[in-house]
Amino acid sequence: MKQFFRTIILTPALAILGACASTPDPAEICSAEWIAPRATKAVNKIEKRAQSSIRTLSKVSKTWASGKTPGPMQMFALSNALGKMKKELTDGQGIRDLKTVAKTCNDPDIIKDSMRDLLERQGVSENLIKRIETLPVYESLVSSMSKPQALKPNG
């Protein structure tokens, strides 16, 4: 009987200690070697899902870069592209993965840097990238990383 009570008491204690020992330390895992492949994989998901939107952004940015004003059809296409990007940047699996990496390492710059790299790689001009970075949806995405989330009550 004594053995039974010891087992009941020690089993949960050992399980808790084992869980603590296996929890990764952000200081150890948040190296460039750990972050880079995960961020790249997440950005690739975003790029794949938002490919047509990014292409539209690139075309419009080239028009602006050449000193011309985009026509009504291009502006309509830009509006649609930004709407699709908003959906991908709020609900997409790629952005959720990128947020997880950023939260794990407590570094919202991971999101900003990764998205900037993606847009630059796709040929979006610096001026349009700056405009995108000032959009409310983009700012809220990045700022949500630096603010603690409110606890939701159970029940």
Buried (B, 14 or more C-beta within 10 A) or exposed (E): EEEEEEEEEEEEEEEEEEEEEEEEEEEEBBEEEBBEEBBEEBBEBBBEBBEEBBBBBBBBBBBBBEEEEBEEEBEEBBEEBBEBBBBBBEEBEBBEBBBEBBBBBEBBEBBBBBBBEBBEEBBBBEEBBEBBBEBEBBEEBBEBBEEEEEEEEEE
